[in-house]
Amino acid sequence: MDHSLRSCPSCDLKCDCFKKLSPLELEVADTRRVELRYRKGENIAKQGSFATHVLFLQSGLVKVYMEVDNENDLILNIFSGGALIGLPNLFTNTQLQYSVAAIEDSVLCAIDRTVIEDLIKNNGEFAQSIVAGINTCTIYHYQRLITASQKQLNGRMSDALLHLSDEVYQADEFPMSLSRKELAELAGMSMMSAVRVIKDLEQNGVLKEEKGKMLILDKDKLISISKYG
């Protein structure tokens, strides 16, 4: 983990909610944040610790996951650059219910949680943007619950791949930075099941893995499997 310096007012990587802040408010946030660089595989936040900061992911890729037992995790979400992580912990004193780790080399800003809470109280447009972000995450987790309880293995894997394609990378060809184990934990299945489902999808011409990249060849079919799987 390396430290770096950048100023909030002059930063060109602001997420949408921070664009609602005045120059003075940005200065206040800047005095209570630190920029951190994490290498692939490094732990960023630990389940069971207290939430003292909100994390803004400038660049890279991170996973938010629950530690189920000594060998298995459940990945709740994958975030790419521009995401705010830790919003559900605002205005609470509870311990983190999840861990955060870098899937790729990543750069984050850790912002004092109390600063974010004060900005929410004093800036309505900023507060509205924060609530919208929380709502988006909540809806996604509702969808994940339906997937886990109602869909078979093919449907779960299709959902996971569509999430990576549409929300994380926004492309039908993307680097497969997740290990097979991580992909299985995102889809909610065993690693052996994940390997088998991926092989079936490749044999049916839906996707192809090549040189560390995932290529979705038949998006309509993948969507259909997701819907009816």
N, C-alpha and C positions, 0 to 999 in steps of 0.2 A: 504494500500500500504506500503510495507516494502522495505528497502534498503539493499543491500548486496554488497560484494566485490568479484571481480574475475579479473584476468589479461588476456587481449586479447592474448598475446604471448603464454601463457600456457594453454589457454582454449581448451578443446577437443570437444567443441560443435560448432566450426566455420562452417558457411555456406560455400559453394563451392567458392564463390567469394573472401572471406577473406583468403582462402588458396593460393590465387595468390599474396598476399602481402608479402613483405620482413619483417624480424624481426623489422627493424627500422620503417617501415610503420605501423606495428601492435602496436608498442610502441606509435606512434603518435595518432593512433585511441584510444588507451587505456586512454590517458590523457584527451580525450574529450568525454567520455561516462560514463553512470551510469547504474548500474544494479538495476532493480526494480521488486518487487513481487506484483502481483495483485490478489485479491481474486475474486472468481466467482461473476460476476455481476458488478464488478467495471468498471467505465469508464476510458479508457486509453487516448483517444484523442477525441476532440470535434469538430464537424462540425462547420465551421465558424472561427475557431482559425487559427493562422499562423503556418505553418509547419516549426518547428525549428530543428527537429530531424528525423532520420531514425530509425525505430524500428527493432531489431532482436529478434525474438521469440525463446528463448532457449527451453522452454517446456510449455506445456499447450495447450489451444485452445482459439482462439479469433475470433470475427466476425468484418468484415468491412462493414458498412451499411450507407445508406442515410436516414436521418430523413425526411419522406415525410409529415407528419402532426403530431398533438399532440398524436395520438393513434397508428399510423402505421409507420413501417420502411420498407425499402427494403434492404435486405442483399445482398451485392455485392459479398462477398466471405467469406469463412471460412479458417483460417490458423492454422496449427499445428506446432509443433516444427521444427525449421530450416528455417523458412520463414523470408524474409526481407519485411517490410511493410513501404510504403511511398515513393517508388522509383519514381512514376510519379510527385512528387513535387520537384524533384531535378532541380536546375537551373531556378526556377520560384519564384516569390514573391506572388503567389496567396494564398488565404485562403483555408483551407482544405474543400474539397467537400464531405467529409464523416466523420463518427465517428468510433472509435474503442473501443470495450468493451470485457472483458474477459468472455468467456462461461464457462471455467473451471479455477481453480487456475493456474496462469501463471507467468512465469519468463521472463522478457524482458531486453534487453540492449537498451538504448536510446543513439544514437550516433549523435553528432553534425553534422547537415546536411552539413555544409561548409567543414568539414573534408572529408566526402564522396566525395564531389564535387572536392576537391583538389586531392584526390587519383585517381579519374576518369581521370583528366587532365594529371596525371603523370605516370599512370600505365596502359598500353594498355590492358593487359590480364584481369586486374580487370575491366576495362571499358567494355570489351567485355562480361564478365560474367554478369555485371549489365544490359547491353542492352538485353541479352538473357532472363533475369528475367522479364524485362518490356514487352518483346515480348510475353512471355508465358501468362502473365496477360491480355494483349491486346487481344490475340486470344481467351482466355476464355470468356472475356466480349463480344466479337463478337458472340460467341456461345450462350451466355445468351440472347443476343438481339434476335437472331433467335428463341430461345425457347419461349421467352415471346410473340413474335409477330405471330408465326406460329403454335405452339403446343397447344393441348387441355390440360385439367387439369391432366389427367393421364400421359401424356408425360412430363409435367413440373415436376411433383413429381418424376417420374422415373429419370429424369436428376439430380435432387437434390440428390436423394439417391445414384445414381451411382457416383456422385462427392464425396460424403462423403465416400463411399466405396473405390473408386479407388485412389483418390487424397489426402484425409484427413487422413483416418485411414489405407488405403491400406490393407483392410481385408473385407471379406463378413459378418463377425460378429463383431459388434463394439458397444460401449456404446452410448446410445442415450442421449447425453448431452444437445442437443437442446430441448427447450420446443416446444410444438405444435405450438405456435405462431411464434417462430423463424424458425421452419421448413417450416411453411406457407410462411413466409417472404423470405426465401431462394428460395422457389419454385415459388413465385410470385402469390399467391392466398390468399383467405380469410382463417381464421383458421377453419371455419366450412367446407369449401371445402377440406382442408387438412385432417381433421378427416375422412371425407367421403371417400376420395381417398385411404387413408391408410387402412381403413376397407375393401374396395373392393379388394385391393392387397392382404390382408391377406386371405380373403375368397377364392381367386383364387389360393392360394398356392404359391404366389410369394415371400412373406416375412412373418416374424413372430416377434412380440415384446414379449420379455420375461425377466422379472426381470431387467428392465431398459436397456436392450440390444436390438439391431436391428439385426435380422438374415435374410440375403437374401438367400432364399431357391432355387429359380430358376433364376439364373443370366441371362441366355440366354433370358428368357421371359421378364425380366425387361429391357434388352437391346433392345429387339424388340419393347416393348411399348414406350421406349424412342425414337426410330427411327421413328416409324409410328404414335405415339400418337399425 
